[in-house]
């Protein structure tokens, strides 16, 4: 397939982008950097559809175990001299990260922190691909066409990766359908359901990391202080941090929101704040 087969990116009035192999109008427009949800619209459309990710919630990143590993890998991936060296060796420049753990530990939040940084600082294009979709191969054809048209770094996010399309995913991660200058980010709540051939091969996922609740009380304190400073005393926040130690990021976030939304009822009397007595 040549670049001329990429008929066009169509920018619709609602801000979405669509693509069809059957369109006759061609365009030399390139896809803007940003975060897109990619899917395939079945018959009669028969086309890949992109929707700009408009989730503007501020990411609350925290000091989790193995954070330094991801920091180092992320910085290395975008290092120009490393990119040139790998290219000179004749290898594709690609890497994968798989985060696993129970629901609510912040796996997707962690990945969002990194790919948002890549968009802002490295002009990256991010695709969120539903790997349970039976038309995943058609979505991947589109991503491969984008790579042929433009050199931007590409990050592909597989949220809740499954083994349903194992054979195809292997060719994408480390096979004849791999693309250059591409990072894969994936999450799962069920690491035992991921085949060993996927999770135990560094050429597919360099790091397979367990994301747990926030175990360090000081890390919890730093996280909730940003949200509760000025609303509670330092002493109260310190008590909260001690009791929240070991909880998931989702639980801690909701705890703080509950406190913010119900402040007035605690301003002049003692009582229960969540599960804390004060």
N, C-alpha and C positions, 0 to 999 in steps of 0.2 A: 504494500500500500504506500503510495507516495503522498507528499504534502498536498498535491492537487486534489486528492480524495477527501481532504478536510474541507468540505464545501464552504462552511462559514460558521462563525459564532454569531448568533442572532441575539442582539440585546433588545429584550422586550420592554414594553412600557412599564411593567411592574418591577423592573430591575433584574429579572431573571435572565438566564442565558440558555438558549436551546441550540441543538445541533441535529442535523439529519443527513444521512448519507444520500437521501433522495432529493435534496434541494439542488436547484440549478444555479442559484445566485451565489457567486463566490466572493469572498472577502479576504483581505490581507490583514484584518484585525487580529491582534493577539489577545490572549486572555490576561486580564489584569491580575496582579498578585492579590491574594486574599484567601478566604476560607469558603469552600463550596461543598454543598451536599450533592452528590452525584447519584443519579438513578436512571433507569431505562423505562420509557413510556411504551407500553406494548401497542399492538395493532389497534387502531389504524395509524397511529403516529409513527411508530417504529423509529424512535430517536432517543438519544441521550439528553437528559435535562439536568441543568445545573441550577441550584438555588443558592444564592449568597447566604452564608451563615450570618444572621443578624443578631446573634446572642451577644449582647453588650455587657453582660454581668462581669464585674471586676473579679479577676481570679485571685483567690487568697492562697498564695503558695506558702509552704511551710517547710521546715527542716525535717525531711523524712529520711529514713535509713536509705543509703545508697544514692542520695541526692548528688554527691560529688561525682559518682560514676557517670550519671546522666549529664551533668554539667560538662565534664571533660569530653565525653563523647560528642555532645552537641557542638562544643567549640571546635573540636578537631574536624568534625564533618564539614564545617564551613571554612576551614583554613585553606587559603588559596594555594599555598605551596604543597599541601597534602593532596589537594584535588589534582594538581598538575602531575605530581609524582605517580599517583595511581593511574592516571590516564596514560602516562609514559610507559607504564608496565603493561598496558593493554587490558586492564581490568575495568569493570564498571565500578563507579563510585557509589556504593549503596550500603545501607546498614539498617538493622531492625531492632526495635525495643518492644518487649512484651511485659506488661504489668498485670499482675494477678492479685487476687485477694477478695475478701468478702465485700458485699455491696456496701457502698457508702464510704469507703476508705479514701476516696479522692483520686482514684486512678485517672479518670477522664480530666479532672481539674489539673492534675500535674501535667498531662500531655498538652492540655490547652495552653498552659503557661509557656511551654517551649515552642509550640507552633505559632502562637501569637508573636512571640519574640522573633521567630524566623521570618514572619510576614513583614514586621516593622523594620527589621534590620537587614534582612537578606533578600528582600523581594521574592519571597517564596509563594508558591501556589499550593494550597492544601486541599485535598479531596477527602471527603468523608464517604467511605464506600461501605454499603451494607453487604457484608460478605455472605449473608444467607440468601441473597438475591440470586435467583436462577439465571439472571442475565448479567452476572458479574463480568463475564468475558467481554460483553459489548461495552460495558463501562470502561474496562481496562483498555480496549481498543482506542477509545476516545483519549484516555490518558497518554497512551503511546503516541497518538497523533499530536497531542500538545507538545510532547517532548521533541517530536520531529520539527515542529514549527518554531519553538522558542527554547532558550537555554536555562530559564529560571529553575532554581532548585524546586523539587517537588516533594511534598510530604503526603503520604497516603495513610489515613487513619482508619483502622478496622476496630470499631467499638464492639465489644463482645464477639470476638472472633470465634468461629466454629469450625468443626471438621467436615462440615457438609460439602465444601468445595476444596477438600484437601489437595487433590491432585493438581487442580488449577492453581491454587495458591502457591504450591511448591514451584511451579514454573514461573510465577510472577516474582516470588521472593528470591529464588536462586535457580533460574533456568533460562530457557530460550526466549522467555517473554519479559525478562528483567529489563529495566531501563537505567540509564546512567543518571547520576546526580539525584538520587532518590532515597528518602528515608521512610521507613515503615514504622508506624506506631500502632500498637494493638493493646487491647485490654480483654480480660476475661475474669468472670467470677468463679470459673470451674476449670482450674488448671489441669486436673486429672483427665478432663475430656479432650485436651489438646494432645494429638499424637506426638510421641517422642521424636519422630522424624521432623517435626515442626519446631518443637521447643528446645530440643537438645542439639541443634546444629547452629553454631555461631554464624555461619554464612547466611542464615535466614533470620535468626534473632540473636544479635550479639549479646544482649542482656535479657534475661528473664528474671524479673524482680518481684518479690513479694511486698505489697504495700499493706501495711497494717494500720491499726489505730495509732495515734500519736503518743508514744511511750514516754517521752521526756517532758516533765512538768514545765520546764523553762520554755520549751518550744510551744507548749499550749499557752503559756502566759503571754508570749510575744504575739501569738496569733490573735487571742481574744482581746488583748490590750488595745490593739488597733481599732477594734469594733466597739469597745465599751468604755474607753478613756473619756473622762468628763461626765460620764453617766453613773459610774460607780467609783468608789474609792479604790486606791491601790490595794488596800487590805482585802476588800471584797473580791477584787479580780484575782488576787493571789489565792484566796480560798476556792474560787471557781476553778482555777487552773489545777489545783491539787486534786479536786474531785473529778475533773474531766480527763485527767491523765489516763491514757489507754483507750479513750473513745475515738470513734471514727471522725474524719473531717466533716462529714455530713451532719453527724450528731452535734458536734461542737458549733458548727455554723447555725443550725436550727436553735440550739440553746441560746446563742447570743441574740438571734432575731426575736425569740420569745421574750427575752429580758428587755430588749429595746421597745417592743410593742406594748409591754405591760408595766412600764416604769412607774407610772403615777400611783398604781395600787400599792407600791412598796415604799412611797416617799415618806410616810409619817408613821408607819407601824411595822412591827416585826411579823414575819410569817415565813411561808415557804417560797423559795425561788427555785423553781424546777424541783430538783431532788435535794436542794441544799437548805438547811435550817440556818437562819441568821437572826 
